[in-house]
Amino acid sequence: MSPADARRAVEIGCAGIILSNHGGRQLDGSRAAFDQLAEIVDAVGDRIDVMMDGGIQRGTHILKALSLGAKAVGLGRSYLY
């Protein structure tokens, strides 16, 4: 959830990162992954892939995440909808 952590992932040779605020339900003050996505993508550029997980409930959320720079999205709860 941090641009500094994302840059560090690039430095240590990660091929990609998953942006997620799992546990956010317990942390009322935590930002949503959507709020961080553009900032994280800007921090890493095209050096690693960014996948976003969390908050995806409909197709328009997928389009929004992809348009903000995510390479993929996680659909953990989709089967419930």
NORLIN-V756023 format. One record per residue. N is the residue number from 1. OMEGA is omega in radians with two decimals (none if undefined). Layout:
n=N omega=OMEGA
n=N omega=OMEGA
This chain:
n=1 omega=-3.06
n=2 omega=3.06
n=3 omega=3.12
n=4 omega=3.10
n=5 omega=3.12
n=6 omega=3.09
n=7 omega=3.11
n=8 omega=3.09
n=9 omega=3.07
n=10 omega=-3.09
n=11 omega=-3.08
n=12 omega=3.00
n=13 omega=3.10
n=14 omega=3.09
n=15 omega=-3.12
n=16 omega=3.09
n=17 omega=3.04
n=18 omega=3.13
n=19 omega=-3.07
n=20 omega=3.02
n=21 omega=3.10
n=22 omega=-2.99
n=23 omega=3.14
n=24 omega=3.10
n=25 omega=3.13
n=26 omega=-3.10
n=27 omega=-3.04
n=28 omega=-3.09
n=29 omega=-3.10
n=30 omega=3.12
n=31 omega=3.08
n=32 omega=3.12
n=33 omega=3.09
n=34 omega=-3.13
n=35 omega=-3.08
n=36 omega=-2.93
n=37 omega=-3.09
n=38 omega=3.14
n=39 omega=3.12
n=40 omega=3.14
n=41 omega=3.09
n=42 omega=-3.10
n=43 omega=-3.07
n=44 omega=-3.12
n=45 omega=3.14
n=46 omega=-3.11
n=47 omega=3.04
n=48 omega=3.09
n=49 omega=3.08
n=50 omega=3.04
n=51 omega=3.13
n=52 omega=-3.13
n=53 omega=3.11
n=54 omega=3.08
n=55 omega=-3.14
n=56 omega=-3.13
n=57 omega=-3.13
n=58 omega=-3.11
n=59 omega=-3.14
n=60 omega=3.07
n=61 omega=3.08
n=62 omega=3.13
n=63 omega=3.12
n=64 omega=-3.13
n=65 omega=3.13
n=66 omega=-3.14
n=67 omega=3.09
n=68 omega=3.03
n=69 omega=3.09
n=70 omega=3.07
n=71 omega=-3.13
n=72 omega=3.09
n=73 omega=3.06
n=74 omega=-3.09
n=75 omega=-3.04
n=76 omega=-3.05
n=77 omega=-3.03
n=78 omega=-3.14
n=79 omega=3.11
n=80 omega=-3.09
n=81 omega=none
